[in-house]
Amino acid sequence: MRRMILPLMLLVVACQPATMELTEEQKAEIETAVLEASVAYTEVFHGEDSDGYMSFASDWAGSPWGSAETLDELRTGVQAQWDRWDFEFENGEMKVMVLGPDAAAVTFTQEQVRIDSAEVRQETAHKLTFVWVREAGQWKLLVAK
């Protein structure tokens, strides 16, 4: 029985998932990069830059907003919003939580004013969360809710 304990303990230790503890410096670098990506993403939306906006979307899961089956459908839907509304935004402070070496979440509030062609104003406030993943060295938006 004692002969089996050591091999069993080694097997248990060997089967544990590998973990990579990030240093504070690595976490800070990820936070900075993801914060910059989040700010740039909201700026290209506000600037109605379709190619810039779409360049942030992850290919992995389709539409990060869950509002479209494909990225092409997302592009069409966003363009339709830009054609219908004039937007004004004000973002609150963005807070980043590093989830791992290639993933992070950002939360923030956004106050939005939409004005349609009849000059009807709609004001809304949102609490948004972005989940970012690093794909081929680029930070991409995986989920936005």
C-alpha positions, 0 to 999 in steps of 0.5 A, a space after each residue: 500500500 505504501 508503495 502506491 502512495 508516492 506514485 499516486 501523489 505524483 500522478 495527482 500533482 502531474 494532473 493538476 492544470 498548469 497555472 501561470 501567475 502574472 506579475 504585477 508588471 504583466 497585469 499592468 501592461 495588459 490593463 493598459 493595452 485593454 483600456 487603450 483598445 476599449 477607448 479606441 473601440 468606442 471612438 471608432 463607433 462614435 466616429 462612424 468608422 465601419 472598418 475600424 469598428 469591425 477590426 476590433 471584433 473577434 472572429 471566434 464568436 460572431 457578433 460580440 453584441 449577440 445581436 447578429 449571427 455573423 460579423 457581416 450582419 453586425 456591420 450592416 446593423 451598425 451602419 443602419 444605426 448610423 444612418 438612422 440616428 445621430 449619437 452623442 456619448 459620454 463614457 464613465 471611468 473604465 475599469 479593467 480586470 485581468 482574467 489571464 495573459 490573453 483575456 480581460 474584462 472592462 466595465 464602464 457606464 455610458 450615457 447615450 443620446 440618440 437623435 433621429 431625423 425627426 429630431 426626436 431625442 432618446 436618452 439612455 444610460 447603460 452599464 457595459 461590460 466588454 470581454 477582450 481576448 488576445 488573438 494573434 497579438 491583437 486585442 479583440 472584443 469577444 463579448 459586449 453586454 
